[in-house]
Amino acid sequence: MRLDQALVERGLAPSRSRAQELIKLGHVSISGQTATKASVRVDPQADFSISDDAHDYVSRAALKLAGALDAFPVDPAGKVALDLGSSTGGFTEVLLRHGAAKVYSVDVGRDQLHPSLRNRPEVVSLEGTHAKDLTRELIQEPIDILVCDVSFISILKALPPVAALMRKGGDMITLTKPQFELGKDAIGKNGRVLPSPEEQEGFIRETILPEIASWGFTIHELINSPILGGEGTKEFLLHATKTTD
């Protein structure tokens, strides 16, 4: 049996994807030896353990927003937030742990949001919803905090409809993934981003940030994500504040 399957069977992880994330983060040991591959074949009755410092989030992505909230002066407590590209709900969970009063969890996919979040009274699940279809009928209050983690689309296409729903003075924290911003010519075999990390950051600063600023945002800071993307790709976190109504 695969290691990720065994962890689910033994009740040590809620899903195979979560098991894979724990393994990738180095939190899983077999008989005292740290496991590195989810696909390794194991005895289901082996001595598995999960390290005490494993972050108990529904997804690895939560660590990215948690890092952003440590770095940026943004406090979700008592705020209305929108999580664009919520998927399993890692960003949503972090917002709730920091005291958000309400979180709209938006994703084009369906049946992805973790049940522990879907059933929370503070969460409004809008799965199967594209950003361009968000209206005041769906989002009833001005958004205080917008967080974004989208894939296979540029944030320059995904963000404008949602940014329009933010209140003046609202904060935006968006994960910026060069592989979805640079274009197909910048992607090599196996999805590897060809430009250097410095060139990737330069492109974001020279192309992405000015465009976002033109929407009526003040750009505050661009930092490295505390962890790499799922394929080992470099990612960045942007903090901006809306300055227009």
N, C-alpha and C positions, 0 to 999 in steps of 0.2 A: 504494500500500500504506500502511496505517496505520503510524504511528511505532512503536507498541508491538509490532506484528507484525514490523516490520523489525528491531527490536532482537533479537527471538528468532531470526529467520532468520539474522542475522549472528553469533549466539552471544554477544551482549553481555548477555543476560538469560536466565535459565532458563525463564521462563514469561511470558505476557502480563501476569499480575497483578503479577509482580515488576517488569516493565518499566514498568508504570503507576505503581508506587510510586516508582521511581527518577525518573521524569519529574515526579511530584508534588513530590518533595523537591528538585527543581532540579538533579539530578546529570547530566542528559543535555543534550548540546550537538549542534547540527547546523552544521557549518562554523563553529564558534566561537561560535554564538549559542545561548543557553540555550533549550531547548524547554519549553513550558508545557502542551501538550495532547497526550494520547496518541492522539487521533483524527486529528491532522493528517496529510494525505497527503504522503508523501515518496518520493523515489527510493530504492529498496532499496540502491543502491550509493553513496549519499551519504556524506559524511565525518561519521560519528557518533563521539562520544566520551563516556565515562563519567568523571566527575570522580574524582580520586584520593581524595577524602574521602568517597566514597559508602560507606555502611555495608553491609558484605557480610553481610547477614542474609537469611534465607529469607523474611521478611516485614517490612513497615514496623512492625507492632505491636511488634516486638522493641525498638524505640527507647523505647517506653513503660516496659517493665520495666527496661531498662538505666538509664533516668532514675530509676526508683524505687530501684534498688539503689545509685545514687549518693547519693540523698537519705536513705534509711532505713538504720539500723544492722543490716542483715540480710546474713549471709554464707552463701551456699549451699554452700560448699566442704565436701565429705564428707557432705552431707546427703541425705536422701530427700525428694523433692519431688513434688507433684502439680500438673499444669497443667490446669486445668479450662477447657474451651473452647479446646483447643490449636490447632485449625484447621491452618494450614500448619506451625506449630511455632515461631513467633517467640519466644514466652516460653520454650519448651523449650530452644531454642538458647542463649538468654542464660543460663539456669540451668547448662547444660553448660559454657559458656565460663567461668563462675564456679566450676567445679569440683564441681558436684553429682554425688554418687555414683550416684544413680538418679533417673529422672524418669518418673512415670506420666503419659502424654499422653492426656487424655480428651476426647472430642468426640462429639456425637450424629451428626455427619456421617461419611461414609466416604471413604477414598481421598484425603484432603486433606494428611496429614502428609508433609512433604518427604522424598524418598527418602534424602537425606543424613542425616536424623535417624532415620527408621524403621529403618535398618540399624545404628544404633549400639547396642552391647551394654548401654549404660546406660539405654536408652529402652524402656519397656514401652508399646506402642501399644494403647490401648483405644478405638479408633474405633467408632462405632455404639453407644456406651454413654451412657445418660442418667445424670446425677448421682445420681438417686434409686435407681438400680440398683447402685451401688457398694457392695460388701460386703467383709468381711475375707477372703473367698475370692479376690477380685480384687486387693485391696490388702493385701499380706501383712505390711507393716511399718507402725508408726505414722508418720504423715506429719510431717516436721520443718517443711516449708515448703509452704504452699498458695498458688498464684498463680491468678488467675481473670480471664478476659476472655470474657464471654458476651454474646450479643446476643439481642434479641427475648424476653427473660425478665428479670424482676427478680432481682438477686442475693439478695434475701431468700427467693426460692423455690429458687434453684439451689444456694446454699451450705450449708444445714443438713446434708444427708446427708454431705457431704464434711468439713465441720467436725468432725463426730462421729468421723472417722477420724484426726484430728490428735492428736499427743501433747500433754500439758500442757507449756506453754512454747514450743510451736511458733508460728511466724510466719505470718501471712496478709497477702498483698499482693493487693488486688483492684482492678481497674479498675471504676470506677463511672460508668455512662452515664446521664445524666439523662433522655434520651429514652425509656429503657426502665424508668424508675422513677416518672416523674411521672404517667403515665396518658395516655390518648388525648386528653383535653380540652386537654392542654398542648402538643400537637403541631399545628402549622399546616400549610399547604401545603408540598409538597416536603420534608416531614419536618423542617421548621424548629422548633426548640424555642422556644416563645413566651415563657416567663418569662426574665428577664434572667439573666446569669451569676451575679450576686449572689443572686438568688432561688433559682437551681438549687442553689448551694452551701448556702444556708440550709435548703432542703428536706432535703438529704442529712444535714446536721448534726442537724437536729431530728427526722427520721423514720428514716433508715437507720441511723445510728450507734447510737442507743439500742437499736434492735432487735438489732443485732449484739452489743452489749455484754451484752444479756440472755441470750445464748447461753453466756456465760462467757468473754468476751473483754475485754481491756483495749485501748481505742482509744488509739493513740499519735499519729497524725498523718494529716491529709487535705491533699493538695497537688494543684495543677493538673498534669495530664498534660503532659509536655514537648512533645507534638505534639497537634494536633486529631484528632478522629475522621475517618473516611473521607468523611463528608459535611460536613466543616468544623464539626462539633459539639464543644462543650467537654466534656471528660472529666476525671475526678478519679482519684487513686490513694490508696488507704487502706492504712495499716499498722496491724495489730492483733496482739495476742499472746493465745493461748489460756491461760486461767488455771485451768481445771478439767479433770479427767480425763474 
